[in-house]
Amino acid sequence: MKRLRYVLLGLLLAAAVLPIITVLALRWIDPPVSAFMLRSHWSANADGPSIYYLWADMDRISPDLALAAVAAEDQTFPRHGGFVWSQIRKVVTQGQARGASSITQQTAKNLFLWPGRSYIRKGIEAYLTFWMELLWPKARILEMYLNVAQFGDHIYGAEAAARRLFGTRADALSAEQAALMAAVLPNPLRYNASRPGPYVRERQAWILQQMRQLGHGHLAAILK
């Protein structure tokens, strides 16, 4: 019985420590794949596409795309510690789910976890978010987010999306193209940045307006 207790304690310790080691390593190592990419690969038809993913360092991603993503998904990203508490309170009191997850939380989910809203997944996500905010600079979190985010069917990362959707490089994206890419982030399987419908166009216009209001100085402190 005592031996079993030690085994269980060891397993719990490993479960707590291994994610921290992984997060720390990914501060410097660019991931070859993410959990969401693996899921997309496994669910792909044998004769269809698997995933299209190309890594791009932050200095090879358009500043407009970085600003568009923050404007669309998490405007308090430069200031918060991983959680947007005002949005979380809305979830608790009003049942409003959209917009509650910070960019750091979304990065943790896309990189390590699976879709869904179970308490177990959200708990693991919160644990990973805490360590990512503690061990990574904000620039690394945003760089990781833009590289593992899904922008279309089997399309992951800013570079792959820029090439596939607009025939250009991630560092050459215009503000309008960047806003379109950010507009589809909530549901990249339903919406298409290269063939935008009325909803995506409306959201693009709102994102561009937010980008103008925030300005590139909004991210200057974390991207210097």
Protein Blocks (a to p, Z undefined) as FASTA:
>chain_A
ZZmmmmmmmmmmmmmmmmmmmmmmmmmmccfbdfklmmmmmmpcfklcfbdcddddfklc
cfklmmmmmmmmommlmmmgoiafklmmmmmmnopaghpacfklmmmmmmmmccdjdfkl
mmmmmmmmmmmmmmpcfklmmmmmmmmpcfbehiacjklmmmmmnopafklccfklmmmm
mmmmmmmmlpcfklccfklmmmmmmmmmmmmmnommlmmmmmZZ
